[in-house]
């Protein structure tokens, strides 16, 4: 599913260069200028994770001020998808809750 804008009366879109990143093991294509959030949305993915109570999280403020778009990147939790650029080979996973390892949550 490609939800990317292809033409616009004012904006111009750059060339078709792409990078490959992985979302929960699935290879996806993105523009090098994409953030993780814009790349996920362009690929039809709106849910980036869940709260501790099981509520869906996704794109909200788009400026890195909230915690709605937190994802796990290359094993590191609490990465803001809305302000982090996608990179070739990056591994992104949905985050559940605060993203702490289980042993830290119980302390």
PyMOL commands that place a pseudoatom at each C-alpha (Angstrom):
pseudoatom trace, name=CA, resn=UNK, resi=1, chain=A, elem=C, hetatm=0, pos=[0.000, 0.000, 0.000]
pseudoatom trace, name=CA, resn=UNK, resi=2, chain=A, elem=C, hetatm=0, pos=[1.509, 3.329, -1.004]
pseudoatom trace, name=CA, resn=UNK, resi=3, chain=A, elem=C, hetatm=0, pos=[-0.155, 6.328, 0.631]
pseudoatom trace, name=CA, resn=UNK, resi=4, chain=A, elem=C, hetatm=0, pos=[2.506, 8.783, -0.491]
pseudoatom trace, name=CA, resn=UNK, resi=5, chain=A, elem=C, hetatm=0, pos=[1.418, 11.959, -2.312]
pseudoatom trace, name=CA, resn=UNK, resi=6, chain=A, elem=C, hetatm=0, pos=[2.613, 11.665, -5.906]
pseudoatom trace, name=CA, resn=UNK, resi=7, chain=A, elem=C, hetatm=0, pos=[1.709, 15.103, -7.258]
pseudoatom trace, name=CA, resn=UNK, resi=8, chain=A, elem=C, hetatm=0, pos=[0.830, 18.455, -5.754]
pseudoatom trace, name=CA, resn=UNK, resi=9, chain=A, elem=C, hetatm=0, pos=[-0.010, 21.838, -7.306]
pseudoatom trace, name=CA, resn=UNK, resi=10, chain=A, elem=C, hetatm=0, pos=[2.663, 23.677, -5.267]
pseudoatom trace, name=CA, resn=UNK, resi=11, chain=A, elem=C, hetatm=0, pos=[5.131, 21.165, -3.832]
pseudoatom trace, name=CA, resn=UNK, resi=12, chain=A, elem=C, hetatm=0, pos=[7.735, 19.394, -5.918]
pseudoatom trace, name=CA, resn=UNK, resi=13, chain=A, elem=C, hetatm=0, pos=[8.858, 15.895, -5.072]
pseudoatom trace, name=CA, resn=UNK, resi=14, chain=A, elem=C, hetatm=0, pos=[12.461, 14.802, -5.473]
pseudoatom trace, name=CA, resn=UNK, resi=15, chain=A, elem=C, hetatm=0, pos=[13.689, 11.737, -7.356]
pseudoatom trace, name=CA, resn=UNK, resi=16, chain=A, elem=C, hetatm=0, pos=[12.690, 8.163, -6.741]
pseudoatom trace, name=CA, resn=UNK, resi=17, chain=A, elem=C, hetatm=0, pos=[15.749, 7.157, -4.691]
pseudoatom trace, name=CA, resn=UNK, resi=18, chain=A, elem=C, hetatm=0, pos=[14.713, 4.835, -1.858]
pseudoatom trace, name=CA, resn=UNK, resi=19, chain=A, elem=C, hetatm=0, pos=[16.156, 3.009, 1.128]
pseudoatom trace, name=CA, resn=UNK, resi=20, chain=A, elem=C, hetatm=0, pos=[15.040, -0.292, 2.632]
pseudoatom trace, name=CA, resn=UNK, resi=21, chain=A, elem=C, hetatm=0, pos=[14.218, -0.566, 6.314]
pseudoatom trace, name=CA, resn=UNK, resi=22, chain=A, elem=C, hetatm=0, pos=[12.497, -3.327, 8.262]
pseudoatom trace, name=CA, resn=UNK, resi=23, chain=A, elem=C, hetatm=0, pos=[9.306, -3.011, 10.276]
pseudoatom trace, name=CA, resn=UNK, resi=24, chain=A, elem=C, hetatm=0, pos=[8.800, -6.012, 12.508]
pseudoatom trace, name=CA, resn=UNK, resi=25, chain=A, elem=C, hetatm=0, pos=[10.844, -8.079, 10.067]
pseudoatom trace, name=CA, resn=UNK, resi=26, chain=A, elem=C, hetatm=0, pos=[9.043, -6.935, 6.910]
pseudoatom trace, name=CA, resn=UNK, resi=27, chain=A, elem=C, hetatm=0, pos=[11.171, -4.987, 4.404]
pseudoatom trace, name=CA, resn=UNK, resi=28, chain=A, elem=C, hetatm=0, pos=[9.664, -1.616, 3.471]
pseudoatom trace, name=CA, resn=UNK, resi=29, chain=A, elem=C, hetatm=0, pos=[10.802, 1.168, 1.126]
pseudoatom trace, name=CA, resn=UNK, resi=30, chain=A, elem=C, hetatm=0, pos=[11.216, 4.805, 2.139]
pseudoatom trace, name=CA, resn=UNK, resi=31, chain=A, elem=C, hetatm=0, pos=[12.645, 8.043, 0.797]
pseudoatom trace, name=CA, resn=UNK, resi=32, chain=A, elem=C, hetatm=0, pos=[15.989, 9.008, 2.379]
pseudoatom trace, name=CA, resn=UNK, resi=33, chain=A, elem=C, hetatm=0, pos=[14.360, 12.242, 3.631]
pseudoatom trace, name=CA, resn=UNK, resi=34, chain=A, elem=C, hetatm=0, pos=[11.542, 10.367, 5.444]
pseudoatom trace, name=CA, resn=UNK, resi=35, chain=A, elem=C, hetatm=0, pos=[11.206, 10.142, 9.174]
pseudoatom trace, name=CA, resn=UNK, resi=36, chain=A, elem=C, hetatm=0, pos=[10.293, 6.722, 10.532]
pseudoatom trace, name=CA, resn=UNK, resi=37, chain=A, elem=C, hetatm=0, pos=[6.728, 7.981, 11.046]
pseudoatom trace, name=CA, resn=UNK, resi=38, chain=A, elem=C, hetatm=0, pos=[6.293, 9.316, 7.503]
pseudoatom trace, name=CA, resn=UNK, resi=39, chain=A, elem=C, hetatm=0, pos=[7.761, 6.110, 6.062]
pseudoatom trace, name=CA, resn=UNK, resi=40, chain=A, elem=C, hetatm=0, pos=[5.420, 3.941, 8.146]
pseudoatom trace, name=CA, resn=UNK, resi=41, chain=A, elem=C, hetatm=0, pos=[2.374, 6.005, 7.193]
pseudoatom trace, name=CA, resn=UNK, resi=42, chain=A, elem=C, hetatm=0, pos=[3.371, 5.937, 3.502]
pseudoatom trace, name=CA, resn=UNK, resi=43, chain=A, elem=C, hetatm=0, pos=[3.459, 2.145, 3.801]
pseudoatom trace, name=CA, resn=UNK, resi=44, chain=A, elem=C, hetatm=0, pos=[-0.022, 1.971, 5.352]
pseudoatom trace, name=CA, resn=UNK, resi=45, chain=A, elem=C, hetatm=0, pos=[1.034, 1.526, 8.996]
pseudoatom trace, name=CA, resn=UNK, resi=46, chain=A, elem=C, hetatm=0, pos=[-0.780, 3.778, 11.474]
pseudoatom trace, name=CA, resn=UNK, resi=47, chain=A, elem=C, hetatm=0, pos=[-0.220, 1.969, 14.781]
pseudoatom trace, name=CA, resn=UNK, resi=48, chain=A, elem=C, hetatm=0, pos=[3.325, 2.345, 16.091]
pseudoatom trace, name=CA, resn=UNK, resi=49, chain=A, elem=C, hetatm=0, pos=[2.772, 0.653, 19.463]
pseudoatom trace, name=CA, resn=UNK, resi=50, chain=A, elem=C, hetatm=0, pos=[0.499, 0.340, 22.477]
pseudoatom trace, name=CA, resn=UNK, resi=51, chain=A, elem=C, hetatm=0, pos=[0.220, 1.831, 25.948]
pseudoatom trace, name=CA, resn=UNK, resi=52, chain=A, elem=C, hetatm=0, pos=[0.560, -0.344, 29.058]
pseudoatom trace, name=CA, resn=UNK, resi=53, chain=A, elem=C, hetatm=0, pos=[-3.261, -0.604, 29.021]
pseudoatom trace, name=CA, resn=UNK, resi=54, chain=A, elem=C, hetatm=0, pos=[-3.370, -1.801, 25.408]
pseudoatom trace, name=CA, resn=UNK, resi=55, chain=A, elem=C, hetatm=0, pos=[-4.445, 1.431, 23.695]
pseudoatom trace, name=CA, resn=UNK, resi=56, chain=A, elem=C, hetatm=0, pos=[-3.043, 1.998, 20.212]
pseudoatom trace, name=CA, resn=UNK, resi=57, chain=A, elem=C, hetatm=0, pos=[-0.381, 4.683, 19.735]
pseudoatom trace, name=CA, resn=UNK, resi=58, chain=A, elem=C, hetatm=0, pos=[0.627, 6.437, 16.534]
pseudoatom trace, name=CA, resn=UNK, resi=59, chain=A, elem=C, hetatm=0, pos=[1.382, 9.754, 14.898]
pseudoatom trace, name=CA, resn=UNK, resi=60, chain=A, elem=C, hetatm=0, pos=[0.156, 12.728, 16.971]
pseudoatom trace, name=CA, resn=UNK, resi=61, chain=A, elem=C, hetatm=0, pos=[2.201, 15.915, 17.487]
pseudoatom trace, name=CA, resn=UNK, resi=62, chain=A, elem=C, hetatm=0, pos=[4.823, 15.447, 14.720]
pseudoatom trace, name=CA, resn=UNK, resi=63, chain=A, elem=C, hetatm=0, pos=[7.383, 17.612, 16.568]
pseudoatom trace, name=CA, resn=UNK, resi=64, chain=A, elem=C, hetatm=0, pos=[8.828, 15.238, 19.160]
pseudoatom trace, name=CA, resn=UNK, resi=65, chain=A, elem=C, hetatm=0, pos=[6.991, 16.654, 22.189]
pseudoatom trace, name=CA, resn=UNK, resi=66, chain=A, elem=C, hetatm=0, pos=[4.598, 13.805, 23.010]
pseudoatom trace, name=CA, resn=UNK, resi=67, chain=A, elem=C, hetatm=0, pos=[5.280, 10.094, 23.392]
pseudoatom trace, name=CA, resn=UNK, resi=68, chain=A, elem=C, hetatm=0, pos=[2.641, 8.735, 21.027]
pseudoatom trace, name=CA, resn=UNK, resi=69, chain=A, elem=C, hetatm=0, pos=[5.062, 7.661, 18.310]
pseudoatom trace, name=CA, resn=UNK, resi=70, chain=A, elem=C, hetatm=0, pos=[7.687, 5.853, 20.406]
pseudoatom trace, name=CA, resn=UNK, resi=71, chain=A, elem=C, hetatm=0, pos=[9.176, 2.806, 18.676]
pseudoatom trace, name=CA, resn=UNK, resi=72, chain=A, elem=C, hetatm=0, pos=[12.071, 0.408, 19.185]
pseudoatom trace, name=CA, resn=UNK, resi=73, chain=A, elem=C, hetatm=0, pos=[14.909, 1.014, 16.690]
pseudoatom trace, name=CA, resn=UNK, resi=74, chain=A, elem=C, hetatm=0, pos=[17.707, -1.531, 16.339]
pseudoatom trace, name=CA, resn=UNK, resi=75, chain=A, elem=C, hetatm=0, pos=[16.828, -2.816, 19.822]
pseudoatom trace, name=CA, resn=UNK, resi=76, chain=A, elem=C, hetatm=0, pos=[16.734, 0.623, 21.487]
pseudoatom trace, name=CA, resn=UNK, resi=77, chain=A, elem=C, hetatm=0, pos=[13.328, 1.610, 22.925]
pseudoatom trace, name=CA, resn=UNK, resi=78, chain=A, elem=C, hetatm=0, pos=[11.755, 5.078, 23.225]
pseudoatom trace, name=CA, resn=UNK, resi=79, chain=A, elem=C, hetatm=0, pos=[12.830, 6.458, 19.840]
pseudoatom trace, name=CA, resn=UNK, resi=80, chain=A, elem=C, hetatm=0, pos=[10.540, 9.218, 18.553]
pseudoatom trace, name=CA, resn=UNK, resi=81, chain=A, elem=C, hetatm=0, pos=[9.431, 8.096, 15.089]
pseudoatom trace, name=CA, resn=UNK, resi=82, chain=A, elem=C, hetatm=0, pos=[8.234, 11.584, 14.112]
pseudoatom trace, name=CA, resn=UNK, resi=83, chain=A, elem=C, hetatm=0, pos=[11.693, 13.206, 14.292]
pseudoatom trace, name=CA, resn=UNK, resi=84, chain=A, elem=C, hetatm=0, pos=[14.058, 10.291, 13.588]
pseudoatom trace, name=CA, resn=UNK, resi=85, chain=A, elem=C, hetatm=0, pos=[15.186, 9.852, 9.982]
pseudoatom trace, name=CA, resn=UNK, resi=86, chain=A, elem=C, hetatm=0, pos=[14.831, 6.415, 8.462]
pseudoatom trace, name=CA, resn=UNK, resi=87, chain=A, elem=C, hetatm=0, pos=[18.134, 4.768, 7.448]
pseudoatom trace, name=CA, resn=UNK, resi=88, chain=A, elem=C, hetatm=0, pos=[19.125, 1.900, 5.206]
pseudoatom trace, name=CA, resn=UNK, resi=89, chain=A, elem=C, hetatm=0, pos=[18.805, -1.423, 7.036]
pseudoatom trace, name=CA, resn=UNK, resi=90, chain=A, elem=C, hetatm=0, pos=[17.188, 0.106, 10.144]
pseudoatom trace, name=CA, resn=UNK, resi=91, chain=A, elem=C, hetatm=0, pos=[15.097, -2.344, 12.181]
pseudoatom trace, name=CA, resn=UNK, resi=92, chain=A, elem=C, hetatm=0, pos=[11.935, -0.798, 13.640]
pseudoatom trace, name=CA, resn=UNK, resi=93, chain=A, elem=C, hetatm=0, pos=[9.478, -2.521, 15.968]
pseudoatom trace, name=CA, resn=UNK, resi=94, chain=A, elem=C, hetatm=0, pos=[6.292, -1.468, 17.705]
pseudoatom trace, name=CA, resn=UNK, resi=95, chain=A, elem=C, hetatm=0, pos=[6.782, -0.492, 21.327]
pseudoatom trace, name=CA, resn=UNK, resi=96, chain=A, elem=C, hetatm=0, pos=[4.554, -1.722, 24.117]
pseudoatom trace, name=CA, resn=UNK, resi=97, chain=A, elem=C, hetatm=0, pos=[4.259, 0.522, 27.150]
pseudoatom trace, name=CA, resn=UNK, resi=98, chain=A, elem=C, hetatm=0, pos=[7.317, 2.420, 28.295]
pseudoatom trace, name=CA, resn=UNK, resi=99, chain=A, elem=C, hetatm=0, pos=[9.717, 0.229, 26.376]
pseudoatom trace, name=CA, resn=UNK, resi=100, chain=A, elem=C, hetatm=0, pos=[11.726, -0.837, 29.399]
pseudoatom trace, name=CA, resn=UNK, resi=101, chain=A, elem=C, hetatm=0, pos=[13.073, -4.368, 29.671]
pseudoatom trace, name=CA, resn=UNK, resi=102, chain=A, elem=C, hetatm=0, pos=[10.825, -6.542, 31.838]
pseudoatom trace, name=CA, resn=UNK, resi=103, chain=A, elem=C, hetatm=0, pos=[13.357, -6.711, 34.686]
pseudoatom trace, name=CA, resn=UNK, resi=104, chain=A, elem=C, hetatm=0, pos=[13.349, -2.875, 34.955]
pseudoatom trace, name=CA, resn=UNK, resi=105, chain=A, elem=C, hetatm=0, pos=[9.544, -2.619, 35.072]
pseudoatom trace, name=CA, resn=UNK, resi=106, chain=A, elem=C, hetatm=0, pos=[9.351, -4.852, 38.162]
pseudoatom trace, name=CA, resn=UNK, resi=107, chain=A, elem=C, hetatm=0, pos=[11.815, -2.817, 40.237]
for i in range(1, 107): cmd.bond("trace and resi %d" % i, "trace and resi %d" % (i + 1))
show_as sticks, trace
zoom trace
